[in-house]
Amino acid sequence: MTSDHLFSLEGRTILVSGASSGIGLGLCRAFAERAATVVAVSRSAPDSVDLARLADDHGGRVHRFAVDVSSAESVAAGLERIAGVVDRVDVLVNNAGVSSESLILARDVDEWHRTIGANLTGPYLLTSGVASRMVEAGRGGSIVNVSSIAAHRAVKGLAAYAASKAGLEQLTRVAAVELAPHGIRVNGIVPGYVRSGMNAGYLDAGAGERLARRIPLGRVGQPADIEGAAVFLASAASAYVTGTVIAVDGGFLL
């Protein structure tokens, strides 16, 4: 098998959550450019100008669905609508997430539930729903969870966000064990500081330069830096890889 074929996504259908901006939008573009059919999911996906343009550029192989991943009802209804448009999902990328900053002593329970709902409950619901369909289809599949370096570093004010991402990494491992008998691989990506919609303003306000001095590769990341790892985990090149997380952080966690 040639290396080009190993990394090919042609003929694969890939569902990406949090697809309207930042890393999610970049991944949708990367997958579409590699001839995959892309199912773009977010609360605002149908209204996204960027996703509409991407669909136009790739012959209608990009489909947009409004789904609130933190809601079991919305996920179930969304997967039913998706099943009416594509006959299967080969790869799921759990990228949807929200940022959160609240001190523990503030006892902001609403913020806690909002963050855990989007960042941990959402991936659980989508993984359960999509994996069950993968099992029925009998073709195996790949699930990719997008975590964060916050899962590995204690930062003041990030209790909910860090806990949600650390939980997501353990969910990745447990799901890898449970789903392996069905030929479904589950892995994670740990982005470092990436200049995306979630934190672009923070990085552009001077924090980017300060952080770059702490990153061995000397710069903060771009959404495009995540694409290589995602393509690898979505393709046949990673056929013997499951239950692992790949840090794409310029060496920051070192």
C-alpha positions in Angstrom: 0.0 0.0 0.0 1.5 3.4 -1.0 1.9 6.2 1.5 -0.6 8.3 -0.6 -3.2 5.6 -0.2 -2.5 5.2 3.5 -3.4 8.8 4.1 -6.3 9.0 1.7 -9.7 10.1 2.9 -11.5 9.6 -0.4 -14.8 7.8 0.0 -14.9 8.4 3.8 -17.7 10.3 5.5 -16.4 12.4 8.4 -18.6 14.1 11.0 -17.0 17.1 12.7 -18.6 18.9 15.7 -17.9 22.5 16.5 -17.4 22.9 12.8 -18.3 26.6 12.3 -15.1 28.2 13.3 -11.5 27.8 14.5 -10.0 24.3 14.5 -13.3 22.6 13.5 -13.7 24.7 10.4 -10.1 24.1 9.5 -10.5 20.4 9.9 -13.7 20.4 7.7 -11.7 22.2 5.0 -8.7 19.8 5.3 -11.0 16.7 5.0 -13.0 18.1 2.1 -9.7 19.0 0.2 -8.8 15.3 0.6 -12.0 14.2 -1.1 -13.9 13.2 2.1 -17.6 13.8 2.5 -17.9 16.2 5.5 -20.8 16.4 7.9 -20.4 19.7 9.7 -22.2 20.0 13.0 -22.6 23.0 15.3 -25.5 25.0 16.7 -24.8 27.6 14.0 -23.7 25.4 11.1 -26.6 26.0 8.7 -26.0 29.8 9.0 -22.2 29.7 8.7 -21.0 31.6 5.6 -17.6 29.9 5.8 -19.2 26.4 5.7 -21.6 27.4 2.9 -18.6 28.6 0.9 -16.8 25.3 1.6 -19.8 23.3 0.4 -19.9 25.4 -2.8 -16.1 24.8 -3.3 -16.4 21.1 -3.0 -19.4 20.1 -5.1 -21.9 19.8 -2.3 -19.8 17.2 -0.3 -20.1 19.4 2.8 -23.4 19.0 4.7 -24.4 21.3 7.5 -26.6 20.4 10.5 -27.6 22.4 13.6 -27.0 20.3 16.7 -26.5 21.2 20.3 -24.1 18.5 21.4 -24.8 19.0 25.1 -28.5 18.0 24.6 -29.3 14.3 24.3 -32.5 15.1 22.4 -30.7 17.4 19.9 -28.0 14.8 19.3 -30.5 12.0 18.7 -32.6 14.2 16.4 -29.5 15.4 14.6 -28.1 11.9 13.9 -31.5 10.9 12.5 -31.4 13.9 10.1 -27.8 13.1 9.1 -28.8 9.4 8.4 -31.3 10.7 5.9 -28.5 12.5 4.0 -25.4 10.2 4.3 -25.6 6.4 4.5 -22.9 6.1 7.1 -20.3 7.9 9.2 -16.8 6.5 9.0 -15.0 9.0 11.2 -16.3 11.2 14.1 -14.3 14.2 15.3 -15.5 15.5 18.7 -14.2 19.0 18.4 -17.1 21.1 19.9 -16.2 22.9 23.1 -16.5 26.1 25.0 -14.0 28.0 27.0 -14.6 28.7 30.7 -13.0 30.7 33.4 -14.4 30.8 36.9 -12.7 30.4 40.3 -13.8 27.4 42.4 -14.7 29.7 45.4 -17.1 31.6 43.1 -19.3 28.5 43.0 -20.6 29.2 39.5 -22.5 25.9 39.1 -24.2 27.1 35.9 -20.9 27.7 34.3 -19.6 24.3 35.5 -22.6 22.5 33.9 -22.4 24.6 30.7 -18.7 23.6 30.3 -19.0 20.0 31.2 -22.1 19.7 29.0 -20.4 21.0 25.9 -16.9 19.6 26.4 -17.5 16.2 28.0 -21.2 15.2 27.8 -21.3 16.2 24.1 -18.5 13.9 23.0 -20.1 11.1 25.1 -23.4 11.5 23.4 -22.0 11.8 19.9 -19.6 8.9 20.5 -22.4 6.7 21.8 -24.8 7.6 19.0 -22.3 7.4 16.1 -20.5 4.3 17.4 -23.8 2.4 17.7 -24.4 3.1 14.0 -20.8 2.1 13.2 -21.4 -1.3 14.9 -24.6 -1.8 13.0 -22.8 -1.1 9.7 -20.0 -3.5 10.6 -17.3 -1.5 8.9 -15.4 -0.3 11.9 -14.5 3.4 12.2 -12.4 6.0 13.8 -13.3 8.5 16.6 -11.0 11.5 17.3 -11.5 13.6 20.4 -10.0 17.1 20.6 -8.6 17.7 24.1 -6.4 20.5 25.4 -3.1 21.1 27.2 -5.4 22.3 30.1 -6.0 18.6 30.8 -2.3 18.3 31.7 -1.6 21.7 33.5 -3.2 23.2 36.5 -4.2 26.8 35.7 -6.0 29.1 38.1 -9.7 29.7 37.0 -9.9 26.7 34.6 -11.3 24.1 36.9 -14.4 23.3 34.8 -12.5 23.5 31.4 -9.5 21.5 32.6 -11.7 18.8 34.3 -13.8 18.5 31.1 -10.7 17.9 29.0 -9.1 15.6 31.4 -12.3 13.6 31.5 -12.4 13.6 27.7 -9.0 12.0 27.6 -10.1 9.2 30.0 -13.3 8.8 28.0 -11.1 8.3 25.0 -9.2 5.4 26.6 -12.3 3.7 28.0 -14.1 4.0 24.6 -11.0 2.6 22.9 -11.2 -0.5 25.0 -14.9 -1.0 24.7 -15.1 -0.3 20.9 -12.0 -2.2 19.8 -13.8 -5.5 19.3 -16.0 -3.7 16.7 -13.0 -2.4 14.8 -13.6 1.2 16.0 -10.5 3.1 17.0 -10.7 6.0 19.5 -7.8 8.5 19.9 -7.3 12.1 20.9 -5.4 15.2 19.9 -4.1 17.6 22.4 -3.7 21.1 20.8 -1.4 23.6 22.4 -1.9 27.3 22.2 -3.6 27.7 18.8 -4.7 31.0 17.4 -8.3 30.1 16.8 -11.7 31.8 17.3 -11.7 30.8 21.0 -8.5 32.5 22.0 -7.3 34.6 19.0 -8.0 37.9 20.8 -6.0 36.8 23.9 -3.0 35.7 21.9 -3.0 38.7 19.6 -3.1 41.0 22.7 0.5 40.2 23.5 0.1 36.8 25.2 1.2 35.1 22.0 4.6 36.6 22.1 5.1 35.7 25.8 3.9 32.1 25.3 6.1 31.6 22.2 9.1 32.1 24.4 7.9 29.1 26.5 7.2 26.8 23.5 10.3 24.8 22.3 9.3 25.4 18.6 9.1 29.1 19.2 5.6 30.0 18.1 2.0 29.5 18.9 0.0 27.2 16.7 -2.5 27.8 13.8 -5.6 25.7 13.2 -3.7 24.2 10.2 -1.2 22.7 12.6 -3.8 20.3 13.9 -4.7 19.0 10.4 -1.9 16.5 10.0 -2.6 14.6 13.2 -6.4 14.6 12.4 -5.8 13.3 8.9 -3.5 10.6 10.3 -6.1 9.4 12.9 -8.9 9.5 10.3 -7.0 7.5 7.7 -5.8 4.0 7.3 -2.3 5.2 8.2 -3.3 4.8 11.9 -5.0 1.4 11.5 -3.1 0.0 14.5 -3.4 3.1 16.8 -6.1 3.3 19.4 -6.4 4.7 22.9 -3.7 7.3 22.6 -3.5 11.0 22.6 -1.2 13.0 20.4 0.1 16.3 21.6 0.2 19.0 18.9 1.7 21.7 21.0 5.1 22.7 19.7 6.6 20.9 22.6 4.9 23.0 25.3 4.0 20.1 27.6 7.7 19.2 27.8 
